[in-house]
Amino acid sequence: MQSVVEADSKPRAEPSIDARLAALEDQIRALRPKVERGTLEDKLAIIVFSGEMDKVMASFIIATGAAAMGMEVHLFFTFWGTSVLKADRPQAGGKSLLQRMFGWMVPKGPEALPLSRLNFGGAGPAMMKTLMRRHKTASIAELITVAIETGVQFHICTMSMELMGIQPQELRAIEGLDYCGVAKFLEVADRGKHTLFI
């Protein structure tokens, strides 16, 4: 009995400093992926769903402002928002009747967008454009140019293009325009600090 007590009372050897440092490094390596997954990037993703002039302007004003502040900015055009990127040119061939009808009804480009309120059959946008010129406010076409120049990244939903019968040759020439689906948008927005739906 006495020998057991004596054996238990002996001080245990502490692990060496090198062994303790190695254990801490192992713990840090194990935690790093969790920390990286939880870290948000200085990134803004905007879903441009609306095809209405005032809402589209808000999207571009926010996007260009964020880009000017050094943020990484992504615009994802889907459904009615795809009309913003259309060029004012004739429809491409090889479309179904329904797709051609959508092509006739959907505005051709940013200059043809209606207002979300007080549209008055097209008189509202004309009045708004007059006020914008008087107050030297950039048009949507000018904001698109500024967005491109400040590095805003443009993405367009291929499913929306297919549903509305929009062909790539009917779109404005935007270098680096990304044709993608919702999975790409979610990948882009996943770790961003801000996501807006306009």
Backbone bond lengths (Angstrom), bond angles and torsions (degrees), N, CA, C in turn:
res aa  C-N    CA-C-N  psi(-1)  N-CA   C-N-CA  omega(-1)  CA-C   N-CA-C  phi
1 M - - - 1.465 - - 1.521 110.37 -
2 Q 1.324 116.82 -43.15 1.451 121.82 -178.59 1.529 111.09 -62.79
3 S 1.309 118.08 -38.04 1.464 120.86 -179.30 1.518 111.52 -66.93
4 V 1.370 118.41 -33.94 1.465 122.26 178.63 1.516 110.28 -67.03
5 V 1.353 117.21 -43.76 1.455 122.09 179.58 1.516 110.06 -62.92
6 E 1.329 115.79 -44.86 1.460 119.83 179.56 1.532 110.95 -61.40
7 A 1.335 116.45 -39.20 1.473 120.02 -179.95 1.521 111.05 -65.66
8 D 1.368 117.07 -38.95 1.471 121.31 -179.04 1.517 112.35 -71.15
9 S 1.333 117.25 -29.21 1.458 119.96 -175.94 1.522 113.43 -82.63
10 K 1.318 117.85 -6.33 1.456 120.12 179.03 1.525 109.51 -70.74
11 P 1.327 118.75 137.49 1.479 119.82 179.22 1.522 110.64 -65.87
12 R 1.360 114.96 139.27 1.453 119.95 179.18 1.522 109.78 -83.85
13 A 1.296 116.02 147.04 1.469 120.67 -179.37 1.526 109.62 -74.49
14 E 1.326 116.71 129.08 1.454 122.60 177.41 1.531 109.04 -75.24
15 P 1.375 117.53 147.06 1.460 118.34 175.88 1.526 109.54 -63.36
16 S 1.289 115.80 149.06 1.461 119.75 -179.73 1.535 110.26 -65.60
17 I 1.317 116.49 161.99 1.464 121.35 178.86 1.527 110.38 -60.41
18 D 1.314 116.10 -39.93 1.469 119.86 179.05 1.522 111.23 -61.31
19 A 1.338 115.95 -41.73 1.473 120.06 179.96 1.525 110.38 -65.81
20 R 1.355 116.96 -40.90 1.471 120.49 179.24 1.531 110.99 -66.41
21 L 1.344 117.25 -40.64 1.468 120.34 177.31 1.525 111.37 -63.59
22 A 1.311 116.15 -40.57 1.474 120.18 178.98 1.528 110.20 -62.87
23 A 1.338 117.13 -40.34 1.469 121.05 179.26 1.532 110.65 -65.19
24 L 1.346 116.91 -41.46 1.470 120.84 178.02 1.530 111.18 -64.07
25 E 1.325 116.32 -41.82 1.469 119.72 178.15 1.521 111.48 -61.96
26 D 1.325 117.22 -38.10 1.470 121.71 177.10 1.536 110.38 -62.80
27 Q 1.341 115.79 -42.16 1.468 119.84 179.05 1.524 111.33 -64.56
28 I 1.336 116.95 -41.61 1.476 121.07 179.27 1.519 110.31 -64.06
29 R 1.339 116.48 -42.87 1.476 119.89 178.28 1.520 110.99 -60.49
30 A 1.322 116.86 -39.28 1.470 121.18 -179.69 1.529 111.79 -68.72
31 L 1.341 117.57 -32.91 1.467 121.64 -178.12 1.532 112.97 -83.35
32 R 1.340 117.93 -25.08 1.465 121.62 -173.78 1.537 113.15 -53.03
33 P 1.342 121.05 -48.26 1.478 119.71 -179.92 1.528 112.81 -59.75
34 K 1.338 116.42 -35.80 1.466 119.44 179.57 1.526 110.77 -67.19
35 V 1.315 116.78 -41.18 1.470 121.43 179.06 1.519 110.02 -66.22
36 E 1.328 117.14 -44.62 1.471 121.02 -178.99 1.519 111.05 -63.13
37 R 1.343 117.52 -39.23 1.468 120.31 178.73 1.523 111.18 -65.40
38 G 1.308 116.81 -32.47 1.461 120.60 -177.68 1.518 114.33 -86.74
39 T 1.331 117.86 -6.12 1.458 121.11 -178.16 1.524 109.93 -85.41
40 L 1.328 117.13 125.43 1.455 121.75 179.10 1.519 110.73 -88.40
41 E 1.316 115.49 142.12 1.455 121.02 179.50 1.519 110.08 -93.18
42 D 1.331 116.20 156.26 1.459 122.38 179.43 1.533 107.86 -78.19
43 K 1.335 114.53 75.29 1.456 121.39 -170.87 1.527 109.41 -137.59
44 L 1.338 116.14 141.64 1.463 122.95 177.41 1.524 108.76 -121.42
45 A 1.320 116.38 128.62 1.462 121.73 175.86 1.532 107.91 -120.06
46 I 1.332 115.70 126.50 1.470 120.51 -179.66 1.522 109.34 -119.41
47 I 1.320 116.46 125.13 1.458 121.52 172.59 1.521 106.69 -88.09
48 V 1.337 117.31 115.01 1.465 121.79 177.86 1.525 105.99 -95.49
49 F 1.324 115.64 93.10 1.461 122.58 -177.53 1.525 110.87 -93.60
50 S 1.324 115.98 -34.07 1.463 121.68 -176.57 1.525 111.41 -78.16
51 G 1.313 115.18 146.01 1.454 120.91 172.88 1.516 110.53 -110.47
52 E 1.329 117.04 30.65 1.463 121.74 -177.25 1.528 109.89 -107.41
53 M 1.299 115.01 138.13 1.459 123.38 -170.24 1.533 113.67 -51.79
54 D 1.317 117.22 -50.41 1.466 120.24 -175.53 1.527 111.85 -66.69
55 K 1.329 116.64 -38.42 1.473 119.65 -179.93 1.528 110.89 -72.38
56 V 1.324 116.23 -38.44 1.468 120.02 177.88 1.529 109.59 -65.07
57 M 1.342 117.14 -40.97 1.473 120.24 176.94 1.521 110.72 -59.06
58 A 1.333 116.24 -43.43 1.468 120.04 178.99 1.527 110.27 -60.21
59 S 1.334 117.00 -41.88 1.468 121.00 178.92 1.517 111.07 -58.64
60 F 1.337 116.23 -46.81 1.468 119.69 -176.81 1.518 112.59 -73.38
61 I 1.319 117.69 -34.55 1.468 119.99 178.03 1.528 109.95 -65.00
62 I 1.334 116.64 -43.79 1.468 120.29 177.65 1.525 110.10 -64.89
63 A 1.338 116.40 -44.03 1.472 120.86 -177.76 1.525 111.67 -62.22
64 T 1.324 116.89 -47.88 1.465 119.60 -177.95 1.528 111.31 -69.92
65 G 1.325 117.24 -34.60 1.467 120.52 176.29 1.520 111.13 -63.73
66 A 1.339 116.22 -44.15 1.468 120.60 179.45 1.530 110.77 -65.53
67 A 1.339 116.41 -41.08 1.468 120.11 178.89 1.525 110.48 -63.36
68 A 1.339 116.97 -39.17 1.467 120.98 179.01 1.529 111.28 -65.10
69 M 1.325 116.60 -25.61 1.465 121.34 178.10 1.529 112.06 -85.95
70 G 1.331 115.98 1.70 1.467 119.84 176.88 1.504 115.44 94.24
71 M 1.331 118.14 6.81 1.455 119.91 178.85 1.523 110.93 -80.03
72 E 1.323 115.94 152.93 1.459 121.44 170.98 1.530 106.19 -82.09
73 V 1.345 117.11 124.95 1.467 120.85 -173.25 1.523 110.39 -123.55
74 H 1.336 114.90 135.61 1.463 122.44 178.15 1.527 109.22 -127.52
75 L 1.328 116.51 130.19 1.465 122.74 173.79 1.520 107.89 -109.49
76 F 1.326 116.92 124.69 1.464 122.62 -179.71 1.527 108.04 -113.24
77 F 1.339 116.64 108.15 1.465 122.16 -176.83 1.523 109.74 -91.00
78 T 1.323 115.59 123.43 1.459 120.55 -178.98 1.517 110.01 -140.32
79 F 1.320 117.22 157.80 1.462 126.16 -176.61 1.527 111.43 42.19
80 W 1.330 119.78 -120.81 1.468 120.91 -173.32 1.520 111.69 -65.11
81 G 1.311 117.33 -23.80 1.456 121.28 178.86 1.522 113.51 -65.93
82 T 1.343 116.94 -19.85 1.470 119.41 179.23 1.525 111.57 -64.14
83 S 1.334 117.28 -26.20 1.468 120.31 -178.74 1.528 112.08 -64.22
84 V 1.333 117.29 -21.90 1.472 121.78 178.59 1.526 110.29 -60.96
85 L 1.317 116.47 -35.19 1.461 121.07 -175.33 1.524 113.38 -90.90
86 K 1.325 116.57 0.12 1.462 118.55 179.23 1.533 110.64 -74.01
87 A 1.328 115.07 147.21 1.458 120.92 175.21 1.523 108.28 -96.44
88 D 1.320 116.80 153.32 1.462 121.27 179.37 1.530 108.53 -81.77
89 R 1.336 115.10 80.93 1.470 120.71 179.08 1.528 108.56 -147.02
90 P 1.325 117.55 164.46 1.470 119.95 -178.49 1.532 111.88 -60.15
91 Q 1.326 114.88 155.43 1.458 120.54 178.68 1.528 111.03 -66.47
92 A 1.320 114.98 149.34 1.459 120.94 174.89 1.531 108.68 -74.94
93 G 1.316 115.71 159.44 1.468 120.30 179.15 1.520 111.78 -82.13
94 G 1.333 115.15 -179.25 1.460 121.72 176.42 1.507 114.70 74.31
95 K 1.349 117.19 29.53 1.462 120.60 -179.67 1.522 110.01 -108.09
96 S 1.338 115.02 154.25 1.466 120.06 173.23 1.525 108.36 -74.88
97 L 1.321 116.76 167.91 1.466 121.63 179.13 1.535 110.43 -58.42
98 L 1.346 116.44 -45.10 1.470 119.46 -179.80 1.529 111.46 -62.67
99 Q 1.317 116.56 -41.02 1.465 119.47 178.99 1.525 111.31 -65.49
100 R 1.339 116.79 -38.26 1.470 119.48 177.09 1.530 110.34 -65.50
101 M 1.347 116.82 -38.76 1.468 120.39 178.12 1.527 110.63 -62.27
102 F 1.339 117.00 -43.60 1.464 119.97 176.25 1.526 110.10 -59.62
103 G 1.327 115.73 -41.49 1.465 120.30 178.99 1.520 112.56 -59.51
104 W 1.321 116.93 -34.90 1.474 120.77 178.65 1.526 111.33 -75.18
105 M 1.337 116.12 -35.10 1.473 120.07 -173.85 1.530 113.57 -85.52
106 V 1.333 117.25 -32.68 1.475 121.17 -176.99 1.526 108.89 -78.77
107 P 1.333 117.78 135.97 1.473 120.34 179.82 1.522 112.43 -55.57
108 K 1.326 115.54 145.55 1.466 121.09 177.74 1.514 109.33 -97.56
109 G 1.304 115.15 85.97 1.449 119.95 174.79 1.513 114.97 94.04
110 P 1.332 115.82 172.87 1.462 121.78 -173.49 1.524 114.53 -66.07
111 E 1.325 117.59 -26.62 1.474 119.61 -178.22 1.522 112.50 -75.85
112 A 1.329 117.22 -13.68 1.471 120.50 -176.69 1.529 112.98 -105.15
113 L 1.328 117.63 9.55 1.464 120.35 -176.33 1.527 111.70 -74.04
114 P 1.336 117.10 141.69 1.471 120.71 175.36 1.527 110.44 -82.34
115 L 1.329 116.16 167.05 1.464 121.12 171.87 1.523 109.22 -84.05
116 S 1.322 117.05 154.15 1.465 119.90 178.28 1.530 111.14 -73.12
117 R 1.340 117.25 -25.56 1.470 122.68 176.88 1.526 108.04 -139.21
118 L 1.313 115.69 153.83 1.470 121.85 176.87 1.530 111.75 56.21
119 N 1.321 116.41 42.28 1.462 120.28 -179.50 1.531 111.16 -71.23
120 F 1.337 117.12 -36.17 1.466 123.39 176.84 1.532 112.28 50.04
121 G 1.338 116.03 46.34 1.462 120.14 175.81 1.525 113.74 61.68
122 G 1.317 117.02 29.09 1.461 121.06 178.45 1.519 113.70 104.10
123 A 1.345 117.62 -13.79 1.469 120.20 179.51 1.534 110.93 -71.33
124 G 1.340 116.97 -34.07 1.466 121.39 179.95 1.529 112.32 -59.98
125 P 1.354 117.85 -51.44 1.465 118.32 177.78 1.526 113.23 -60.81
126 A 1.341 117.01 -36.59 1.468 120.11 179.06 1.527 110.29 -63.41
127 M 1.347 116.94 -42.42 1.466 120.38 177.47 1.529 111.05 -64.71
128 M 1.344 115.86 -41.41 1.461 120.63 179.76 1.532 110.37 -62.77
129 K 1.329 117.85 -42.39 1.469 121.40 179.61 1.526 111.42 -65.04
130 T 1.346 116.40 -36.46 1.465 120.43 176.86 1.525 110.01 -63.10
131 L 1.339 116.32 -46.21 1.470 120.35 177.86 1.525 111.42 -62.59
132 M 1.324 116.23 -39.07 1.464 119.97 -179.74 1.527 111.14 -64.15
133 R 1.341 116.50 -40.83 1.474 119.70 178.19 1.526 110.30 -64.83
134 R 1.333 117.19 -43.04 1.468 120.94 179.84 1.529 111.63 -60.40
135 H 1.339 114.93 -38.60 1.470 119.46 -176.86 1.529 112.25 -95.55
136 K 1.344 115.24 9.94 1.472 121.68 177.41 1.525 112.13 54.41
137 T 1.332 114.51 44.47 1.461 121.40 176.41 1.520 108.45 -93.21
138 A 1.315 117.20 137.11 1.466 121.37 -178.40 1.522 111.19 -65.06
139 S 1.325 116.01 139.69 1.464 121.16 174.88 1.528 108.72 -75.82
140 I 1.342 116.52 170.02 1.463 119.53 179.07 1.529 109.95 -63.48
141 A 1.326 116.98 -40.19 1.469 119.73 178.51 1.531 110.53 -59.42
142 E 1.333 116.78 -40.82 1.470 120.52 177.99 1.528 111.26 -68.41
143 L 1.344 116.10 -37.65 1.466 120.02 178.10 1.522 111.06 -66.12
144 I 1.331 117.53 -34.22 1.471 120.99 176.06 1.528 109.14 -61.72
145 T 1.331 116.04 -44.77 1.469 120.34 178.76 1.521 110.88 -61.39
146 V 1.335 116.98 -44.85 1.472 121.05 179.08 1.528 110.07 -61.96
147 A 1.334 116.23 -41.56 1.470 120.30 179.95 1.528 110.75 -61.12
148 I 1.322 116.23 -43.75 1.471 120.16 178.71 1.524 110.05 -62.52
149 E 1.340 116.01 -45.38 1.468 120.38 -177.85 1.529 113.22 -65.59
150 T 1.335 117.18 -28.32 1.469 120.41 -179.06 1.524 112.58 -92.87
151 G 1.342 116.53 6.81 1.463 120.06 173.83 1.510 116.22 87.11
152 V 1.327 118.40 12.71 1.465 120.36 175.22 1.529 107.99 -63.32
153 Q 1.321 116.12 136.11 1.465 120.95 -178.40 1.526 109.89 -97.85
154 F 1.334 115.48 131.10 1.456 122.32 -176.80 1.526 110.48 -102.74
155 H 1.341 115.87 132.85 1.467 122.18 176.42 1.535 106.93 -129.37
156 I 1.323 117.42 139.86 1.458 120.57 177.24 1.522 109.23 -126.65
157 C 1.318 115.96 137.56 1.463 123.17 -175.13 1.533 109.89 -75.87
158 T 1.314 116.06 117.92 1.470 120.41 -178.45 1.531 111.58 -68.55
159 M 1.320 117.80 -31.93 1.467 119.97 177.96 1.527 110.31 -64.77
160 S 1.343 116.77 -43.02 1.469 120.40 177.99 1.524 110.50 -64.01
161 M 1.331 116.92 -40.35 1.470 120.44 177.45 1.519 110.83 -59.99
162 E 1.326 115.92 -42.89 1.470 120.36 -179.07 1.521 110.99 -65.79
163 L 1.340 116.55 -44.95 1.473 120.35 -179.03 1.527 111.41 -62.69
164 M 1.307 116.89 -39.93 1.460 120.98 -176.05 1.526 112.66 -93.44
165 G 1.319 116.74 2.54 1.447 120.35 176.25 1.518 113.77 68.18
166 I 1.318 117.06 33.31 1.466 120.34 179.36 1.525 108.56 -91.45
167 Q 1.307 116.40 124.59 1.463 121.91 177.84 1.535 109.07 -96.70
168 P 1.331 117.73 150.07 1.478 119.90 -179.76 1.526 113.61 -53.79
169 Q 1.339 117.25 -35.10 1.472 119.79 -178.54 1.531 112.95 -71.07
170 E 1.338 117.10 -8.80 1.473 120.82 177.88 1.529 111.92 -90.73
171 L 1.323 117.19 -3.18 1.466 121.07 -176.48 1.524 111.64 -95.16
172 R 1.317 114.85 159.47 1.466 121.61 174.65 1.528 108.81 -62.51
173 A 1.309 116.64 151.41 1.461 121.06 177.18 1.525 108.81 -78.51
174 I 1.320 116.21 103.71 1.467 122.22 178.91 1.523 107.07 -123.83
175 E 1.315 115.39 113.07 1.467 119.65 -178.28 1.528 109.98 -62.73
176 G 1.324 115.28 131.23 1.461 120.46 177.98 1.515 114.30 81.67
177 L 1.352 118.39 9.05 1.469 120.43 178.07 1.521 108.18 -57.07
178 D 1.325 115.69 126.17 1.464 122.52 -175.78 1.519 109.79 -100.37
179 Y 1.344 116.36 118.19 1.462 122.28 175.43 1.522 106.84 -88.93
180 C 1.322 116.44 116.31 1.468 118.19 -172.21 1.524 111.21 -151.71
181 G 1.323 114.59 -178.61 1.456 122.08 177.25 1.514 111.12 -118.86
182 V 1.319 114.73 -170.83 1.467 120.13 -175.22 1.527 111.67 -65.12
183 A 1.333 117.75 -30.83 1.464 119.89 -179.57 1.524 110.53 -60.50
184 K 1.334 117.04 -40.94 1.464 120.36 179.46 1.525 110.18 -65.31
185 F 1.346 116.58 -42.14 1.462 118.54 179.12 1.521 110.75 -61.30
186 L 1.334 117.04 -44.28 1.463 120.21 -179.52 1.526 111.12 -63.13
187 E 1.313 116.26 -36.94 1.467 120.49 176.93 1.531 110.29 -63.42
188 V 1.343 116.05 -42.27 1.468 121.02 -179.85 1.523 111.11 -67.26
189 A 1.335 116.06 -43.31 1.467 121.00 -173.91 1.530 113.35 -82.11
190 D 1.322 117.11 -16.60 1.464 122.26 -170.07 1.524 113.96 -50.45
191 R 1.320 117.65 -48.21 1.464 120.01 -175.84 1.523 113.13 -109.54
192 G 1.322 117.02 13.78 1.451 120.50 177.95 1.518 112.16 -77.99
193 K 1.319 115.44 153.47 1.462 120.15 179.91 1.529 112.33 -73.03
194 H 1.360 116.44 -30.33 1.461 119.30 -173.58 1.526 110.83 -136.06
195 T 1.337 115.76 137.69 1.462 122.36 172.93 1.521 107.29 -134.19
196 L 1.335 116.76 127.71 1.464 121.24 -179.85 1.519 109.64 -121.24
197 F 1.318 116.27 147.50 1.461 123.09 176.88 1.524 106.59 -120.31
198 I 1.332 117.08 111.35 1.470 119.72 -175.65 1.521 109.42 -124.00
